[in-house]
Amino acid sequence: MWMWPSAADKITAEVNRLLHKTFITPIDREQIHGLINAMDDVLDLLQDATETLSLYDVREITAEVVHLGALAVRCCERVVHVVTLMPKLGQATTAEAALKICEEIDHLESDADRMLRAAMSRLFREQADVRELIKLKAIYEQLESITDRCEDVANLIEGVVLESS
């Protein structure tokens, strides 16, 4: 389900407000704070990337945009999956599954890093139109940044799992 970032920002603010009011939390307050803010960062970058495509009037989607976009989607799907496991992290099999998903996110982020380097190399070698080069460079970087923020979420969840086991 897609939520506009303003709705995500409201949820983030509400979670942060509740953290100050709740006496006992299921995991460390700092971990909750870090997770909600990291997930909000992912949503903000998703919005930035989609708006940039429109604002920059991109008329041709390159194979690199498609590939980086697909990696970003896969990372986001894995984040959704690992977050749904959090209520049951006390179970050894669930904790193990969560760690495996975090590892998958790390691999996807590494793939996105490699794809970004290859895309930039090709872009600077082959794109003669400087405006198109600037547009595509920004979009490539935004899409790769989504995977970076997903990895941040995965790292935080991995920390929760390791500390609670």
C-alpha positions in Angstrom: 0.0 0.0 0.0 1.4 3.4 -1.0 1.4 6.2 1.6 2.2 9.7 0.6 5.3 10.9 2.4 3.3 13.5 4.4 1.3 10.5 5.8 4.6 8.8 6.6 5.9 11.9 8.2 2.8 12.0 10.4 3.4 8.4 11.4 7.0 9.1 12.2 6.0 12.0 14.4 3.3 10.0 16.1 5.8 7.1 16.8 8.3 9.6 18.2 5.6 11.2 20.4 4.5 7.8 21.7 8.1 6.9 22.5 8.1 9.7 25.0 4.9 8.6 26.6 5.4 4.9 26.7 7.1 3.5 29.9 8.0 0.1 28.5 8.8 -0.5 24.8 9.3 -3.9 23.1 12.8 -2.9 22.0 15.2 -0.1 22.9 13.8 3.4 22.4 16.8 4.4 20.3 16.3 1.4 18.1 12.7 2.3 17.5 13.6 5.9 16.8 16.3 4.9 14.4 14.1 2.4 12.6 11.1 4.7 12.1 13.4 7.5 10.9 15.3 5.2 8.5 12.1 3.9 7.0 10.9 7.5 6.6 14.1 8.3 4.8 13.4 5.4 2.4 9.9 6.9 1.6 11.3 10.4 1.2 13.8 9.1 -1.3 11.2 7.2 -3.2 9.2 10.4 -3.5 12.3 12.4 -4.5 13.1 9.9 -7.3 9.7 9.8 -8.8 9.3 13.6 -8.6 12.7 14.1 -10.2 11.7 12.0 -13.2 8.7 14.3 -13.7 10.4 17.6 -12.8 13.4 17.0 -15.0 11.0 16.1 -17.9 12.8 12.8 -18.5 11.5 11.5 -21.8 13.6 8.3 -22.2 14.1 5.8 -19.4 17.5 4.1 -19.8 18.1 0.5 -19.0 20.2 1.7 -16.0 17.2 3.5 -14.6 15.1 0.4 -15.0 17.8 -1.8 -13.4 18.5 0.6 -10.5 14.7 1.0 -10.0 14.2 -2.8 -9.9 17.0 -3.1 -7.3 15.4 -0.4 -5.2 12.0 -2.1 -5.4 13.5 -5.4 -4.4 15.2 -3.8 -1.4 12.0 -2.1 -0.4 10.1 -5.4 -0.7 12.7 -7.1 1.5 12.4 -4.3 4.1 8.7 -4.7 4.2 9.1 -8.4 4.8 11.7 -8.1 7.5 9.7 -5.4 9.3 6.7 -7.8 9.4 8.9 -10.3 11.2 9.8 -8.0 14.1 6.9 -8.9 16.5 8.2 -12.5 16.5 12.0 -11.9 16.6 12.1 -13.8 20.0 11.6 -17.0 18.1 14.9 -18.4 16.9 13.6 -19.4 13.4 12.1 -15.9 12.9 15.3 -14.2 14.0 17.3 -16.4 11.7 14.9 -15.6 8.8 15.2 -11.8 9.6 19.0 -12.0 9.5 18.9 -13.8 6.2 16.7 -11.1 4.7 19.0 -8.4 6.1 21.8 -10.2 4.3 19.8 -10.2 1.1 19.3 -6.4 1.4 23.0 -6.0 1.8 23.6 -8.0 -1.4 21.0 -5.9 -3.3 22.6 -2.7 -2.1 26.1 -3.9 -3.2 24.5 -4.8 -6.6 23.1 -1.3 -6.8 26.6 0.2 -6.0 28.1 -1.8 -8.9 25.2 -0.9 -11.2 25.6 2.8 -10.3 29.3 2.7 -11.1 28.7 1.0 -14.4 25.8 3.4 -15.2 27.9 6.5 -14.5 30.8 5.2 -16.5 28.5 4.6 -19.5 26.7 7.9 -19.0 29.9 10.0 -19.0 31.4 8.1 -22.0 28.2 8.1 -24.2 25.9 10.9 -23.3 26.7 14.0 -25.4 23.8 16.1 -24.2 25.0 17.7 -20.9 21.5 18.4 -19.7 20.5 14.8 -20.1 23.7 13.7 -18.4 22.9 15.9 -15.4 19.3 14.6 -15.2 20.3 11.0 -15.5 23.2 11.3 -13.0 20.8 12.7 -10.4 18.2 10.0 -11.0 20.8 7.2 -10.9 22.1 8.5 -7.6 18.7 8.9 -6.1 17.7 5.3 -7.0 21.0 4.0 -5.6 20.4 6.0 -2.4 17.1 4.2 -1.8 19.1 0.9 -1.6 21.5 2.6 0.9 18.6 3.7 3.2 17.1 0.2 2.9 20.5 -1.2 4.0 20.4 1.2 7.0 17.0 -0.3 8.0 18.4 -3.8 7.6 21.5 -2.9 9.7 19.2 -1.5 12.5 17.0 -4.6 12.5 20.1 -6.9 12.4 21.3 -5.0 15.6 17.9 -5.6 17.2 18.1 -9.3 16.4 21.6 -9.8 17.6 21.0 -7.9 20.8 17.9 -9.8 21.7 19.4 -13.3 21.0 
